[in-house]
């Protein structure tokens, strides 16, 4: 069994039109559709990244969650680009965008939709934003499997393939969505908790 | 006021989802790519779709792309020269 020596230094959950950071509610905007909720959150946090508007919903959701999970916690100067990686999973792959792209092909196939017809593009968007060049992987699973994520990420970090990792769940299908991201680092920081299945499964992230 | 160029600016902003840019902010001869509006290769494909969708024009030669899509003015010139009579 792998030694439990890595830490969740930050977490972000986005679901039910509400955003939580480390368990505390930081944004809520009910009674609007999901697409508008994403734009409202982007504006609220003053993120200033025009490419956000061009992303599909999965990338917008994952990118937004990554911005929040990294904010005020992640010290980029402590890492080289290849030190930081991303491990994500979801149930619906890129189906939300696949369906939109399929619709577009009935008239003119949309190049800008086509480029998002893979689930791992969200990781590329996060890497481009933060200049991360470390290992990344995206898994399709029926539901969030914290035990699998713990083992996979611990393997990468404990073998020095990565020094830090953003990991978790980013899933979208029409109005159903959820993001749950964790920043995992080797060094314990203030308010950090052990990187463990039990801690990832705590409901109040 | 050139109506075609005004329309093109609106269509570019809409087609490319440039939510932080107003059509009137785009200069007639401002480069669309790199140092100008900063468009990328996927945007170039979207501009080709725009030409087909809105003006029924297929870019005959892909090598003409950089010249045709250099600016709103070069796009308008290309449309005027190639638009089908009944479009």
Interface residues (C-beta under 8 A of the other chain):
Chain A: X50 X53 X54 X107 X108 X110 X111 X112 X115
Chain B: X16 X17 X18 X19 X20 X42 X43 X45 X46 X49 X52 X53
